[in-house]
């Protein structure tokens, strides 16, 4: 068992965000907002598990170039800020449909920056965070932490 097993959560999150964007393409703002909220809830659960369960263990690895815990926390905060802006933009679109197509295009542009941040974060987790966690944990501790992280996400799943 490896912390790389948590990548299944990343795959689900990617799928949820794509469903949100599919609703945007169809100009179904209500569905786009609902799907964004589901994505936000599941991402929040995942980040909370990382922050509360994994980052304290990660600190055992010592100083890692390109991987201080603050980097991961900072990226999480930026993701939360992006999602709040997206939700606000969608709320505005619900109340006023003037120039809706152009407003959706603008939102897609902003979401592209978000997706780049998420991709960068994912790569740092794959190459730095998860391997370090694998190194500093026993098999039993690893299994328990992974199961707790997956359980935190399952509590929020509702396709």
DRENDO-1510 file (C-alpha; in Angstrom, 1 decimal, always signed):
<recs>
REC; n; res; u; v; w
REC; 1; UNK; +0.0; +0.0; +0.0 .
REC; 2; UNK; +1.2; +3.5; -0.9 .
REC; 3; UNK; +0.0; +7.0; -0.5 .
REC; 4; UNK; -0.1; +7.0; -4.3 .
REC; 5; UNK; -3.4; +5.1; -3.7 .
REC; 6; UNK; -4.9; +8.5; -2.8 .
REC; 7; UNK; -4.6; +9.5; -6.5 .
REC; 8; UNK; -8.0; +7.8; -7.0 .
REC; 9; UNK; -9.5; +10.8; -5.0 .
REC; 10; UNK; -7.7; +13.1; -7.4 .
REC; 11; UNK; -9.3; +11.3; -10.4 .
REC; 12; UNK; -12.7; +11.6; -8.9 .
REC; 13; UNK; -12.2; +15.3; -8.3 .
REC; 14; UNK; -11.1; +15.8; -11.9 .
REC; 15; UNK; -14.2; +14.1; -13.1 .
REC; 16; UNK; -16.4; +16.2; -10.8 .
REC; 17; UNK; -14.8; +19.4; -12.1 .
REC; 18; UNK; -15.3; +18.3; -15.7 .
REC; 19; UNK; -19.0; +17.7; -15.0 .
REC; 20; UNK; -19.2; +21.3; -13.7 .
REC; 21; UNK; -17.6; +22.5; -16.9 .
REC; 22; UNK; -19.9; +20.4; -19.1 .
REC; 23; UNK; -22.8; +22.2; -17.5 .
REC; 24; UNK; -21.2; +25.5; -18.2 .
REC; 25; UNK; -20.8; +24.7; -21.9 .
REC; 26; UNK; -24.5; +24.0; -22.0 .
REC; 27; UNK; -25.2; +27.3; -20.2 .
REC; 28; UNK; -26.9; +25.4; -17.4 .
REC; 29; UNK; -25.8; +27.7; -14.7 .
REC; 30; UNK; -27.9; +26.0; -11.9 .
REC; 31; UNK; -26.3; +22.6; -12.6 .
REC; 32; UNK; -22.8; +24.2; -13.0 .
REC; 33; UNK; -23.2; +25.7; -9.6 .
REC; 34; UNK; -24.5; +22.5; -8.0 .
REC; 35; UNK; -21.7; +20.5; -9.5 .
REC; 36; UNK; -19.1; +23.1; -8.4 .
REC; 37; UNK; -20.4; +22.9; -4.9 .
REC; 38; UNK; -20.1; +19.1; -4.9 .
REC; 39; UNK; -16.6; +19.4; -6.2 .
REC; 40; UNK; -15.8; +22.1; -3.6 .
REC; 41; UNK; -17.1; +19.9; -0.7 .
REC; 42; UNK; -15.1; +16.8; -1.9 .
REC; 43; UNK; -12.0; +18.9; -2.4 .
REC; 44; UNK; -12.4; +20.5; +1.0 .
REC; 45; UNK; -12.7; +17.0; +2.6 .
REC; 46; UNK; -9.6; +15.8; +0.8 .
REC; 47; UNK; -7.6; +18.9; +1.7 .
REC; 48; UNK; -8.8; +18.7; +5.4 .
REC; 49; UNK; -7.6; +15.1; +5.6 .
REC; 50; UNK; -4.2; +16.0; +4.1 .
REC; 51; UNK; -3.8; +19.0; +6.4 .
REC; 52; UNK; -4.9; +17.2; +9.6 .
REC; 53; UNK; -3.7; +13.7; +9.0 .
REC; 54; UNK; -0.9; +13.7; +6.5 .
REC; 55; UNK; +1.0; +17.0; +6.9 .
REC; 56; UNK; +1.9; +16.3; +10.5 .
REC; 57; UNK; +3.4; +13.0; +9.5 .
REC; 58; UNK; +5.0; +14.6; +6.4 .
REC; 59; UNK; +7.0; +16.8; +8.8 .
REC; 60; UNK; +9.0; +13.8; +9.9 .
REC; 61; UNK; +10.6; +13.7; +6.5 .
REC; 62; UNK; +12.6; +16.9; +7.4 .
REC; 63; UNK; +13.4; +19.7; +4.9 .
REC; 64; UNK; +12.6; +18.6; +1.4 .
REC; 65; UNK; +13.6; +21.0; -1.5 .
REC; 66; UNK; +10.4; +22.1; -3.3 .
REC; 67; UNK; +8.2; +20.6; -0.7 .
REC; 68; UNK; +7.9; +22.5; +2.6 .
REC; 69; UNK; +4.5; +21.9; +4.2 .
REC; 70; UNK; +3.7; +25.6; +3.8 .
REC; 71; UNK; +3.7; +25.2; +0.0 .
REC; 72; UNK; +0.9; +22.6; +0.2 .
REC; 73; UNK; -1.1; +24.7; +2.6 .
REC; 74; UNK; -0.7; +27.8; +0.5 .
REC; 75; UNK; -1.8; +25.9; -2.6 .
REC; 76; UNK; -4.9; +24.7; -0.7 .
REC; 77; UNK; -5.7; +28.2; +0.3 .
REC; 78; UNK; -5.4; +29.5; -3.3 .
REC; 79; UNK; -7.7; +26.7; -4.5 .
REC; 80; UNK; -10.3; +27.7; -1.9 .
REC; 81; UNK; -10.1; +31.3; -3.0 .
REC; 82; UNK; -10.5; +30.4; -6.7 .
REC; 83; UNK; -13.6; +28.2; -5.9 .
REC; 84; UNK; -15.2; +31.1; -3.9 .
REC; 85; UNK; -14.7; +33.4; -6.9 .
REC; 86; UNK; -16.2; +30.8; -9.3 .
REC; 87; UNK; -19.2; +30.3; -7.0 .
REC; 88; UNK; -19.7; +34.1; -6.8 .
REC; 89; UNK; -19.5; +34.5; -10.6 .
REC; 90; UNK; -22.1; +31.7; -11.1 .
REC; 91; UNK; -24.4; +33.3; -8.5 .
REC; 92; UNK; -24.2; +36.5; -10.6 .
REC; 93; UNK; -24.9; +34.6; -13.8 .
REC; 94; UNK; -28.1; +33.1; -12.2 .
REC; 95; UNK; -29.5; +36.5; -11.5 .
REC; 96; UNK; -28.6; +38.2; -14.7 .
REC; 97; UNK; -28.2; +36.4; -18.0 .
REC; 98; UNK; -27.0; +39.4; -20.0 .
REC; 99; UNK; -23.8; +38.6; -22.0 .
REC; 100; UNK; -24.0; +35.1; -20.5 .
REC; 101; UNK; -21.9; +33.4; -23.2 .
REC; 102; UNK; -19.1; +35.9; -22.8 .
REC; 103; UNK; -19.2; +35.6; -19.0 .
REC; 104; UNK; -19.0; +31.9; -19.2 .
REC; 105; UNK; -15.9; +32.2; -21.5 .
REC; 106; UNK; -14.4; +34.5; -18.9 .
REC; 107; UNK; -15.1; +32.0; -16.2 .
REC; 108; UNK; -13.5; +29.2; -18.3 .
REC; 109; UNK; -10.4; +31.4; -18.6 .
REC; 110; UNK; -10.2; +31.8; -14.9 .
REC; 111; UNK; -10.9; +28.1; -14.4 .
REC; 112; UNK; -7.9; +27.3; -16.7 .
REC; 113; UNK; -5.6; +29.1; -14.2 .
REC; 114; UNK; -7.2; +27.0; -11.4 .
REC; 115; UNK; -6.7; +23.8; -13.3 .
REC; 116; UNK; -3.0; +24.7; -13.8 .
REC; 117; UNK; -2.7; +25.2; -10.1 .
REC; 118; UNK; -4.4; +21.9; -9.3 .
REC; 119; UNK; -2.2; +20.1; -11.9 .
REC; 120; UNK; +0.9; +21.6; -10.4 .
REC; 121; UNK; -0.2; +20.6; -6.9 .
REC; 122; UNK; -1.0; +17.1; -8.0 .
REC; 123; UNK; +2.4; +16.7; -9.5 .
REC; 124; UNK; +4.1; +17.9; -6.3 .
REC; 125; UNK; +2.0; +15.4; -4.3 .
REC; 126; UNK; +3.0; +12.6; -6.7 .
REC; 127; UNK; +6.7; +13.4; -6.8 .
REC; 128; UNK; +7.3; +14.8; -3.3 .
REC; 129; UNK; +4.5; +14.5; -0.8 .
REC; 130; UNK; +3.4; +10.9; -1.3 .
REC; 131; UNK; +6.8; +9.4; -1.7 .
REC; 132; UNK; +8.0; +11.2; +1.5 .
REC; 133; UNK; +5.0; +9.9; +3.4 .
REC; 134; UNK; +5.7; +6.4; +2.1 .
REC; 135; UNK; +9.3; +6.7; +3.4 .
REC; 136; UNK; +8.5; +7.9; +6.9 .
REC; 137; UNK; +5.6; +5.6; +7.8 .
REC; 138; UNK; +5.3; +1.9; +8.6 .
REC; 139; UNK; +3.0; -0.3; +6.6 .
REC; 140; UNK; +0.4; -0.4; +9.4 .
REC; 141; UNK; +0.5; +3.4; +9.9 .
REC; 142; UNK; +0.3; +3.9; +6.1 .
REC; 143; UNK; -2.7; +1.7; +5.8 .
REC; 144; UNK; -4.5; +3.4; +8.6 .
REC; 145; UNK; -3.8; +6.9; +7.3 .
REC; 146; UNK; -4.8; +6.0; +3.7 .
REC; 147; UNK; -8.0; +4.4; +4.9 .
REC; 148; UNK; -8.9; +7.4; +7.1 .
REC; 149; UNK; -8.2; +9.8; +4.1 .
REC; 150; UNK; -10.4; +7.7; +1.8 .
REC; 151; UNK; -13.1; +7.4; +4.4 .
REC; 152; UNK; -13.2; +11.2; +4.7 .
REC; 153; UNK; -13.8; +11.5; +1.0 .
REC; 154; UNK; -16.4; +8.7; +0.9 .
REC; 155; UNK; -18.5; +10.6; +3.4 .
REC; 156; UNK; -18.9; +13.3; +0.7 .
REC; 157; UNK; -19.4; +11.1; -2.4 .
REC; 158; UNK; -22.7; +11.4; -4.1 .
REC; 159; UNK; -22.6; +11.0; -7.9 .
</recs>
